Amino acid sequence: MNRMMIKLSQRKGNWVLAFRPRLIQMPAPIQPVDDPFLPFGKAIINATADLVAGYLFDLASYMALGAAGLIALERTIAYVPDPAITILHGPFASPDYAAAAGAAVFSVDAVTVSDARFAGTYLKAGVGVFAPVGADDVGLYVPEESRLTYGQIALHLIGDEVVYADSTDQFASAIRAALKAKTI
C-alpha cells in the first residue's frame, strides 16, 4: 500500500482546508512579519490539524511573493503532520509538471489538473490527482500499486470563510471555531 492510501485510511473526516494566503487579508499579528505566509500557515495547521483530512495549497498565491513565497510553500507543506493529505492546486495544464509535484520538489500527495486527460502522468509519478465533482467537492484519482482508480473518496473543500474568520490576535481560535461550525 502506498503512502497516499495509508494516509487516506487514517484521515480525519472528509474536509480539506483550501489555503490561499493573501497579504492584505493576513491577521494583524502576522502582517508585520517579514515573510508572513509560513507563520500564518503554521498557525492555521496548528489550529486545525485534528479537524481536517488535509490541506489544499494555492500555488498562485505563493508565487505572488516570488522565491520567498515558494520557499514558504515548500516549508508549509513539510509542516503538515501525517496523516493529513497535501494537495497542490495549480491547476496544472499539462503533464509536464509531474516531477515538481513529487518528492523532487514539493512532495505533495496530490495535485489539481485543468484537464483529466493529464491524470495518468501524475498518477504514474506517484502523485494523486483531485478533480472537481461538484461546487465544493473533489473526487480523487489515487495511484494504487499498478492500477489507477477513481472515486475512492469524495472530499469537501472549505476555504476563505474559515482561513480569514478573524484578523485579531485570536485568529487561530477563530479559525478553529469557524471550521468546527462548518464541518459539524
C-alpha positions as CSV (number, residue, x, y, z in Angstrom):
1,M,0.0,0.0,0.0
2,N,1.5,3.4,-1.0
3,R,1.8,6.5,1.2
4,M,-1.4,8.1,-0.2
5,M,-3.5,5.1,0.5
6,I,-2.1,4.8,4.1
7,K,-2.9,8.5,4.7
8,L,-6.4,8.1,3.3
9,S,-7.1,5.2,5.6
10,Q,-6.0,7.3,8.6
11,R,-7.6,10.7,7.7
12,K,-9.9,12.7,9.9
13,G,-13.2,13.3,8.1
14,N,-13.7,14.5,4.6
15,W,-12.8,18.2,4.9
16,V,-9.9,19.8,3.1
17,L,-9.0,23.3,4.1
18,A,-8.1,25.3,1.0
19,F,-5.3,27.7,1.8
20,R,-5.0,30.8,-0.4
21,P,-2.9,33.3,1.6
22,R,-3.2,37.0,0.7
23,L,-1.1,39.6,2.3
24,I,-4.0,42.1,2.5
25,Q,-6.1,39.7,4.5
26,M,-3.5,38.4,6.9
27,P,-4.3,38.8,10.6
28,A,-2.8,41.9,12.3
29,P,-0.3,39.9,14.3
30,I,1.1,38.2,11.2
31,Q,1.2,41.3,8.8
32,P,4.4,42.8,10.2
33,V,6.4,39.5,9.8
34,D,9.0,39.7,7.1
35,D,7.8,36.5,5.2
36,P,4.2,36.1,6.7
37,F,3.0,33.1,4.7
38,L,5.0,30.5,6.7
39,P,4.0,31.6,10.2
40,F,0.4,32.1,9.0
41,G,0.3,28.6,7.5
42,K,1.8,27.0,10.7
43,A,-0.8,28.8,12.8
44,I,-3.6,27.5,10.7
45,I,-2.2,24.0,10.7
46,N,-1.7,24.0,14.4
47,A,-5.3,25.2,14.9
48,T,-6.9,22.7,12.5
49,A,-4.8,19.6,12.0
50,D,-7.0,17.4,14.2
51,L,-10.2,18.5,12.4
52,V,-9.4,18.1,8.7
53,A,-8.4,15.4,6.2
54,G,-5.9,17.7,4.5
55,Y,-4.9,21.0,3.0
56,L,-5.0,22.4,-0.5
57,F,-2.3,25.0,-1.2
58,D,-2.9,27.5,-3.9
59,L,0.3,27.7,-5.9
60,A,-0.5,31.1,-7.5
61,S,-0.9,32.7,-4.0
62,Y,2.5,31.7,-3.0
63,M,4.1,32.6,-6.4
64,A,2.8,36.2,-5.8
65,L,5.7,36.6,-3.3
66,G,8.3,35.2,-5.7
67,A,11.1,33.0,-4.4
68,A,10.2,33.7,-0.8
69,G,6.6,32.6,-1.4
70,L,7.8,29.3,-3.0
71,I,10.1,28.6,0.0
72,A,7.2,29.3,2.3
73,L,5.0,26.9,0.3
74,E,7.6,24.2,0.5
75,R,8.1,24.6,4.2
76,T,4.4,24.9,5.0
77,I,3.7,21.7,3.1
78,A,6.5,20.0,5.0
79,Y,5.0,21.2,8.3
80,V,1.7,19.4,7.7
81,P,1.5,16.4,10.1
82,D,0.7,12.9,9.0
83,P,-1.8,11.6,8.1
84,A,-3.2,14.9,6.6
85,I,-3.2,14.9,2.8
86,T,-1.4,17.7,1.0
87,I,-2.7,19.0,-2.4
88,L,-1.0,21.5,-4.7
89,H,-3.6,23.5,-6.6
90,G,-2.1,24.6,-10.0
91,P,-4.4,23.6,-11.7
92,F,-1.7,22.0,-13.9
93,A,-2.4,22.4,-17.6
94,S,-0.1,19.7,-18.9
95,P,1.6,16.6,-17.7
96,D,5.0,18.3,-17.7
97,Y,4.9,19.3,-14.0
98,A,4.6,15.8,-12.5
99,A,8.2,15.8,-11.3
100,A,7.7,19.2,-9.5
101,A,4.7,17.8,-7.6
102,G,6.5,14.7,-6.5
103,A,9.3,14.1,-4.0
104,A,11.8,16.0,-6.0
105,V,10.3,19.4,-5.2
106,F,7.1,19.9,-3.2
107,S,6.4,16.3,-2.2
108,V,2.7,16.7,-2.1
109,D,0.2,13.8,-2.1
110,A,-1.9,15.1,-4.9
111,V,-2.4,17.9,-7.4
112,T,-5.3,19.5,-9.2
113,V,-5.2,19.4,-13.0
114,S,-7.1,21.5,-15.6
115,D,-7.9,18.5,-17.7
116,A,-8.4,14.9,-16.5
117,R,-6.5,13.7,-19.6
118,F,-3.3,14.6,-17.7
119,A,-4.2,12.5,-14.6
120,G,-2.4,9.4,-15.8
121,T,1.0,11.1,-16.0
122,Y,0.7,12.3,-12.4
123,L,-0.5,9.0,-11.2
124,K,2.4,7.2,-12.8
125,A,4.7,9.6,-11.0
126,G,3.1,8.5,-7.7
127,V,1.1,11.7,-7.2
128,G,-2.7,11.6,-6.7
129,V,-5.0,13.9,-8.7
130,F,-8.0,15.8,-7.5
131,A,-10.7,16.8,-9.9
132,P,-13.9,18.7,-9.4
133,V,-17.0,16.7,-8.8
134,G,-19.3,19.5,-7.7
135,A,-19.2,23.1,-6.5
136,D,-17.3,22.3,-3.3
137,D,-16.4,18.7,-3.7
138,V,-13.5,16.9,-5.4
139,G,-13.0,13.3,-6.4
140,L,-9.7,11.5,-6.1
141,Y,-7.7,9.6,-8.6
142,V,-5.3,7.5,-6.5
143,P,-2.0,5.9,-7.5
144,E,-2.5,2.4,-6.1
145,E,0.1,-0.1,-6.9
146,S,-0.2,-0.7,-10.7
147,R,-3.8,0.3,-11.2
148,L,-5.4,3.7,-11.4
149,T,-8.6,4.1,-9.5
150,Y,-11.2,6.9,-9.3
151,G,-13.7,7.9,-6.8
152,Q,-12.0,6.2,-3.8
153,I,-13.1,9.2,-1.7
154,A,-15.0,12.4,-2.0
155,L,-13.6,15.3,-0.1
156,H,-15.3,18.6,0.7
157,L,-13.4,21.9,0.2
158,I,-13.7,24.7,2.7
159,G,-11.6,27.9,2.4
160,D,-11.5,31.6,2.9
161,E,-14.6,31.8,5.1
162,V,-12.6,29.8,7.7
163,V,-9.0,30.9,6.9
164,Y,-9.9,34.6,7.3
165,A,-12.5,34.2,10.0
166,D,-10.7,36.7,12.2
167,S,-7.9,39.2,11.9
168,T,-7.1,39.9,15.6
169,D,-4.7,38.2,18.0
170,Q,-7.3,35.5,18.4
171,F,-7.3,34.5,14.7
172,A,-6.2,30.9,15.4
173,S,-9.0,30.2,17.8
174,A,-11.5,31.9,15.5
175,I,-10.3,29.7,12.5
176,R,-10.8,26.6,14.6
177,A,-14.2,27.7,15.7
178,A,-15.3,28.6,12.2
179,L,-14.1,25.2,10.9
180,K,-15.9,23.3,13.6
181,A,-19.1,25.3,12.8
182,K,-18.8,24.5,9.1
183,T,-18.0,20.8,9.5
184,I,-20.4,19.7,12.2
